[in-house]
Amino acid sequence: MSQDVNVLALVKGAERYVFLYTEATRAETFRTLARYASNPDLSFTWYDAAVLSQKIRQESISPSSSAEQFF
């Protein structure tokens, strides 16, 4: 199991949503996305949660380091 920390960020106007997670905390990250989406006090929507969830799933299928993307 990888101990790499993944960073997922969403910028909505002046708001910034930044999620740090590892493979071990992926499930908790999904729950956090859902919690944020269901909170009417946040601008974070279910669409945002769906898009970020998809990015997390894609990363788990084909992980690549930032260094690999440049070489």
N, C-alpha and C positions, 0 to 999 in steps of 0.2 A: 504494500500500500504506500502510495506517495505521500510525503510530508510537505510537498510544495504548497504554498499558499497562493490561491487564485484570487484575483481581484476583478470584481464586476462593478461597473459604475454606470449610473444614469444621471444625466443632467436635464432638469426640467425648469427652464427659466432660471430663477435665482436659487432653486433648490438643487441639492446634490445628494444622491443616494449611492453609497459605496458599501459593497458587501465583500468581506474577506472570508474565504472558506477553504477547507481542505477536503480531500475525499471523505474523510471521517465525519465531516460536518455538513456534507451536501444535503442530507435529508432535513436537517434543521434550517438550512438556508431556504429550501423550498417552503417550509412552514412560515418562515419570516416573510418571504415574499407574499404569501397568502394573507398573513396578518396585516401587513402594510396595505395591501389592496383593499381589504375589508374595513380599513380605518377611514371614516369619512372626513377626518381632520387633515388627512394627507392628500396631496395631489397625485399620489401613486395609484395607478389604476390596475384593473385586472388585465388589461392589455399589456401594460408595463410588466406585470408579473409573468404573463405568458411568454413575452419576448425574452426576458431575462432567464426564465426557466429553460427555454429552448437553447439559449447560449450555454448554460451550465451542462445540459445534456450533450450538446455538440462537443464541448471541451472534454467530457469524459470518454467520448468515442474516439476522438483523435487529438489527444493532448500534444501540444508543441510549445516549446519554450520560446521566449521572445528572441533569443539568440538564433534559433533555428530559422526563424522567419526572415532574418537578414542575410543568411548565408546559403 
